[in-house]
Amino acid sequence: MKSHRTELTFQVPTRRAFINITPQCRDALAESGIREGLMLVNAMHITASVLINDDESGLHHDYEQWLERLAPHEPVSGYRHNVGEDNADAHMKRQVMGREVVVAITEGKLDFGTWEQIFYGEFDGRRPKRVLVKIIGE
């Protein structure tokens, strides 16, 4: 069995964003030479997420609105965590959206459903953050 590790770094200029990272994941797979196996993609920060869904701007807007209703950013004084910080809502948004995804690799390709893509979800941006891509297989 082989393994391959890649780190992606993002510095989103806004507080929140969804970024399609499927092309970078495909590049990592090509670098690995692995034809059959699994790819783990996980956010290495507790205020960011990795998820699989459709690359549709209306859906991303709906996520943004839904998450803001679940865990509004303001008032920041409403969160006990926000002592010297203002990102308690980002921790909660990450918890809802998840930490990582695992994708099957079949015949050297990511084995997706019809509309599936991998996204990095940022909930407390404006600084560099990392995403791990770990690939294992043959």
C-alpha positions as CSV (number, residue, x, y, z in Angstrom):
1,M,0.0,0.0,0.0
2,K,1.2,3.5,-0.8
3,S,0.3,6.8,0.9
4,H,0.6,10.4,-0.2
5,R,0.2,13.6,1.8
6,T,-0.5,17.1,0.5
7,E,-1.4,20.3,2.4
8,L,-3.4,23.1,0.8
9,T,-3.3,26.6,2.3
10,F,-6.1,29.1,2.0
11,Q,-6.3,32.7,3.1
12,V,-9.9,33.8,2.5
13,P,-10.2,37.7,2.5
14,T,-13.7,37.5,4.0
15,R,-15.0,36.0,7.2
16,R,-17.0,33.2,5.4
17,A,-16.7,31.5,2.1
18,F,-17.1,28.2,0.3
19,I,-14.3,27.3,-2.1
20,N,-14.4,24.4,-4.5
21,I,-11.1,22.5,-3.9
22,T,-11.9,19.5,-6.2
23,P,-9.2,20.6,-8.7
24,Q,-6.5,20.6,-6.0
25,C,-7.7,17.2,-4.8
26,R,-7.5,15.8,-8.3
27,D,-4.0,17.2,-8.7
28,A,-2.9,15.5,-5.4
29,L,-4.4,12.3,-6.7
30,A,-2.5,12.5,-9.9
31,E,0.7,13.2,-8.0
32,S,0.2,10.2,-5.8
33,G,-0.1,7.7,-8.6
34,I,-2.7,5.8,-6.6
35,R,-5.3,4.1,-8.7
36,E,-7.5,2.3,-6.1
37,G,-7.9,3.5,-2.5
38,L,-9.3,6.4,-0.4
39,M,-8.7,10.1,-0.1
40,L,-9.3,11.9,3.2
41,V,-9.6,15.6,3.0
42,N,-9.9,17.5,6.3
43,A,-9.7,21.0,7.6
44,M,-6.9,21.4,10.1
45,H,-8.5,24.3,11.9
46,I,-11.5,24.3,14.2
47,T,-13.2,27.2,12.5
48,A,-13.2,25.7,9.0
49,S,-14.8,22.7,7.3
50,V,-14.5,20.3,4.4
51,L,-17.8,19.1,2.8
52,I,-19.1,17.5,-0.4
53,N,-22.0,19.0,-2.2
54,D,-23.1,20.7,-5.5
55,D,-21.2,23.6,-6.9
56,E,-24.2,25.9,-7.1
57,S,-24.0,29.5,-5.9
58,G,-27.7,29.5,-4.8
59,L,-27.0,26.5,-2.5
60,H,-23.9,28.2,-1.1
61,H,-26.0,31.3,-0.4
62,D,-28.6,29.2,1.3
63,Y,-26.0,27.5,3.5
64,E,-24.6,30.9,4.5
65,Q,-28.1,32.2,5.5
66,W,-29.0,28.9,7.3
67,L,-25.7,28.8,9.2
68,E,-26.1,32.5,10.2
69,R,-29.6,31.7,11.6
70,L,-28.2,28.7,13.6
71,A,-25.2,30.5,15.0
72,P,-25.3,34.2,14.3
73,H,-22.0,36.1,14.4
74,E,-23.4,39.0,16.3
75,P,-23.9,40.0,18.9
76,V,-20.4,38.6,19.8
77,S,-21.1,39.3,23.5
78,G,-23.7,36.6,23.4
79,Y,-21.1,33.8,23.5
80,R,-19.0,32.9,26.5
81,H,-16.2,31.8,24.2
82,N,-15.8,35.3,22.9
83,V,-13.5,36.7,25.6
84,G,-10.9,38.5,23.6
85,E,-12.2,36.7,20.4
86,D,-15.2,37.0,18.1
87,N,-15.3,33.6,16.5
88,A,-17.5,31.4,18.7
89,D,-20.1,31.2,15.9
90,A,-17.4,29.9,13.5
91,H,-16.7,27.0,15.9
92,M,-20.4,26.1,15.9
93,K,-20.7,26.4,12.1
94,R,-17.8,24.0,11.7
95,Q,-19.4,21.5,14.0
96,V,-22.5,21.5,11.9
97,M,-20.8,21.3,8.5
98,G,-18.2,18.7,9.6
99,R,-14.4,18.3,9.7
100,E,-13.6,16.0,6.8
101,V,-14.7,13.9,3.8
102,V,-13.5,10.6,2.5
103,V,-13.8,9.8,-1.2
104,A,-13.2,6.5,-2.9
105,I,-10.6,6.3,-5.6
106,T,-11.5,4.0,-8.5
107,E,-9.4,3.6,-11.6
108,G,-7.3,6.6,-10.7
109,K,-10.3,9.0,-10.4
110,L,-12.4,10.4,-7.5
111,D,-15.5,8.2,-7.4
112,F,-18.1,10.9,-7.1
113,G,-21.9,11.0,-7.6
114,T,-23.2,13.1,-10.4
115,W,-23.0,16.6,-8.9
116,E,-20.5,16.0,-6.0
117,Q,-17.6,18.3,-5.5
118,I,-15.3,18.9,-2.5
119,F,-15.5,22.3,-0.8
120,Y,-13.5,24.1,1.8
121,G,-15.9,26.0,4.1
122,E,-14.3,29.0,5.9
123,F,-16.2,30.5,8.9
124,D,-13.5,32.8,10.4
125,G,-11.2,33.8,7.5
126,R,-8.7,36.5,6.9
127,R,-5.7,34.4,8.0
128,P,-3.9,31.4,6.5
129,K,-5.5,28.0,7.2
130,R,-4.5,24.5,6.1
131,V,-6.4,21.5,4.6
132,L,-4.8,18.0,4.7
133,V,-5.2,15.7,1.7
134,K,-4.2,12.1,2.6
135,I,-4.4,9.4,0.0
136,I,-3.9,5.7,0.7
137,G,-4.1,2.8,-1.7
138,E,-2.4,1.0,-4.5
